[in-house]
Amino acid sequence: MRLELDAISIFYDQLGKGPDLVWVAGGGGRGASWHRWHVPFFEAEYRNTTFDNRGVGETVCHEPQPWTIADMARDAAQLIEGVCELPVAVFGQSMGAFITLQLCLDRPDLLRCAIVSGAAANGSRGWLGDYMRAEVALRRGGGRLEETFALTHYAAQLYPARMLGDEEAWNRIKGWLMERKFVQDTEESLIPQWQACIDFDVVDRLPEVTTPLHVFAYDEGRPSPAAARGGDRRARARRRASPLQGNGAWLIARPHPRRPQPDHQGHRRALPLSLLRPHLTTRLPRPL
């Protein structure tokens, strides 16, 4: 399905029935990347909306580059207003977490609650900033990563070492990334999406957040969980942080019980869904 707007045609899917739950993908990830490991858990109770961010997949954007995370949050807000029943719950992963944080700041009126995973409130600092700048510079100079090298390169950033060291688990990871055309999508979207992440900085605005916010952080995660730090008492009062083991740059839930899939021990550490569901029913508080 498509939502046609003035400068962008957003490709999206809606699965299930119930209150609206919106999934925001990370850099290079299409909306369909949520469909195997996440949506099946929720489609009996929620209407799940997934979509391709500008710069990847079947969404077509006519606005000139460079784009910002605020631009992508505006896309998400227009989609929510156009195809969902307000207020909605939003789950954002990696770059999608940046977008979700921006939504919390710019359009809290749309949100019941927000969950961010692998988040940071600033994309330019430390190792994370240097890494993304190096990747963007390589592409601006005409370079690219071919599939075999790229799979191993990105997997080292996305998955825990114990998974990569397990041959069976690695073969499953590699097969899933190839099935999702991850390398092709990443190469095509890297400059516009990663540059937007580098330029993202809402550290000083975190105290403005009034949306109930749950932050998942990981002991092996590459992005600094800056969204879980800083801000004043008003911001902290509306935020919960759940430290989890492993690397949460990409998060995959346990396979659906009615759909045979490799179990999470052979693929990824599972998202503890018991942490998620309570926050999907949280009501938007009154502004301070």
Buried (B, 14 or more C-beta within 10 A) or exposed (E): EEBEBEEBBBBBBBBBEBBBBBBBBBBBBBBBBBBBBBBBBBBEBBBBBBBBBBBBBBBBBEEEEEBBBBBBBBBBBBBBBEBBEEBBBBBBBBBBBBBBBBBBBBBBEBBBBBBBBBBBBBBBBEEBBEBBBEBBEBBEEEEBBEBEEBBEEBBEEBBBEEBBEBEEBBEBBBEBBEEBBBBBBBBBBBBBBBBBBBBBBBBEBBBBBBBBBBBBBBEBBBBBBBBBBBBEEBBBEBBBBBEBEBBBBBBBBBBBEEEEBBEBEBBBBBBEEEBBEEBBEBEBEEEE
